[in-house]
Amino acid sequence: MTAAREELVYKICPAALWREAERAGTFTGAPVDLADGFIHFSTAAQVAETAAKHFFGQRDLLLVAVVAAALGDALRFEPSRGGALFPHLYAPLPLAAVRSVVPLTTSPDGTVQSPDLVDRL
């Protein structure tokens, strides 16, 4: 983390589910998060692979950028795919920690396009 930039973690989320969270004032997770007992996040370097592996063919998705430091000790980096450390949140996501929410585009072939995270968020 540099002094000029906050460390961010990212959640890919169906737009309808995120709109529910906005109405409720907190995000408790997608069905997979609820089943696993934590909210799955990705680092900037992991977003494209997460989109390809878990969201291929899905439309109306949002990329939610969250300030990692705002999540405190409830955010843990734990081994997952191939031993890579992924951020997992063991608490509801407070919307005050959200830095930005941007729509993701899905190509006609089903590929979810990952934005340039440095420039857009």
C-alpha positions as CSV (number, residue, x, y, z in Angstrom):
1,M,0.0,0.0,0.0
2,T,1.4,3.4,-0.9
3,A,0.7,6.6,1.0
4,A,-1.2,8.0,-2.0
5,R,-3.6,5.0,-2.4
6,E,-5.7,3.0,0.0
7,E,-5.6,-0.7,-0.3
8,L,-8.8,-1.9,-1.9
9,V,-10.5,-5.3,-2.1
10,Y,-13.2,-6.1,-4.6
11,K,-16.5,-7.9,-4.6
12,I,-18.2,-9.0,-7.8
13,C,-21.9,-8.9,-7.1
14,P,-25.2,-9.2,-9.1
15,A,-26.7,-5.7,-9.3
16,A,-30.1,-6.8,-7.8
17,L,-28.4,-8.2,-4.8
18,W,-26.3,-5.0,-4.3
19,R,-29.4,-2.8,-4.6
20,E,-31.0,-4.9,-1.8
21,A,-27.9,-4.2,0.3
22,E,-28.1,-0.5,-0.4
23,R,-31.7,-0.5,0.8
24,A,-30.8,-2.5,3.9
25,G,-27.7,-0.4,4.7
26,T,-25.4,-3.4,4.8
27,F,-24.3,-6.3,2.6
28,T,-24.5,-9.7,4.3
29,G,-23.3,-11.7,1.2
30,A,-24.3,-13.6,-1.8
31,P,-25.6,-17.2,-1.4
32,V,-22.1,-18.6,-1.8
33,D,-20.9,-16.3,0.9
34,L,-23.7,-17.2,3.3
35,A,-23.0,-20.9,2.7
36,D,-19.2,-20.5,3.3
37,G,-19.6,-18.3,6.4
38,F,-17.7,-15.3,5.0
39,I,-17.9,-12.8,2.2
40,H,-15.5,-13.6,-0.7
41,F,-13.4,-10.7,-2.0
42,S,-10.5,-10.5,-4.5
43,T,-7.5,-8.3,-4.7
44,A,-7.0,-6.2,-7.9
45,A,-4.8,-8.9,-9.3
46,Q,-7.4,-11.6,-8.7
47,V,-10.5,-9.9,-10.1
48,A,-10.2,-11.1,-13.7
49,E,-9.7,-14.7,-12.7
50,T,-12.5,-14.6,-10.2
51,A,-14.8,-13.1,-12.9
52,A,-13.8,-15.8,-15.4
53,K,-14.1,-18.7,-12.9
54,H,-17.3,-17.8,-11.0
55,F,-19.2,-15.3,-13.1
56,F,-18.8,-16.4,-16.8
57,G,-21.9,-15.7,-18.8
58,Q,-23.6,-13.7,-16.0
59,R,-24.9,-10.2,-16.8
60,D,-25.8,-7.2,-14.8
61,L,-22.8,-7.5,-12.5
62,L,-21.2,-4.8,-10.4
63,L,-17.6,-4.5,-9.1
64,V,-17.7,-3.1,-5.6
65,A,-14.4,-1.6,-4.3
66,V,-13.9,-1.6,-0.6
67,V,-11.3,0.0,1.6
68,A,-9.6,-2.9,3.3
69,A,-8.5,-1.0,6.4
70,A,-12.1,-0.1,7.1
71,L,-13.0,-3.8,7.7
72,G,-10.6,-4.2,10.6
73,D,-9.8,-7.7,12.0
74,A,-12.9,-9.2,10.3
75,L,-11.0,-9.2,7.0
76,R,-8.5,-12.1,6.7
77,F,-6.3,-13.1,3.8
78,E,-6.5,-16.9,3.6
79,P,-5.3,-19.5,1.1
80,S,-7.6,-20.5,-1.7
81,R,-7.1,-21.2,-5.4
82,G,-3.6,-22.6,-5.8
83,G,-2.6,-21.4,-2.4
84,A,-3.1,-17.7,-3.3
85,L,-4.2,-15.6,-0.4
86,F,-7.7,-14.2,-0.9
87,P,-9.5,-11.6,1.3
88,H,-12.4,-13.1,3.3
89,L,-14.7,-10.9,5.4
90,Y,-16.1,-12.6,8.5
91,A,-18.8,-9.9,9.2
92,P,-21.4,-8.0,7.2
93,L,-19.9,-5.4,4.9
94,P,-20.7,-1.9,6.1
95,L,-21.6,0.3,3.1
96,A,-19.5,3.1,4.6
97,A,-16.4,1.0,3.7
98,V,-17.3,1.0,0.0
99,R,-15.2,3.3,-2.2
100,S,-17.0,2.8,-5.5
101,V,-19.4,0.6,-7.4
102,V,-19.0,0.2,-11.2
103,P,-20.9,-1.9,-13.7
104,L,-19.1,-4.8,-15.4
105,T,-19.6,-5.6,-19.0
106,T,-20.2,-9.1,-20.3
107,S,-19.1,-9.8,-23.8
108,P,-21.5,-11.7,-26.2
109,D,-19.3,-14.8,-25.6
110,G,-20.0,-14.7,-21.9
111,T,-16.6,-13.2,-20.8
112,V,-16.9,-10.7,-18.0
113,Q,-14.7,-7.7,-18.8
114,S,-12.6,-6.6,-15.9
115,P,-12.0,-2.9,-15.7
116,D,-8.5,-1.3,-15.4
117,L,-8.7,-1.1,-11.6
118,V,-5.9,1.5,-11.3
119,D,-7.5,4.0,-13.6
120,R,-11.2,3.5,-12.9
121,L,-11.5,3.0,-9.1
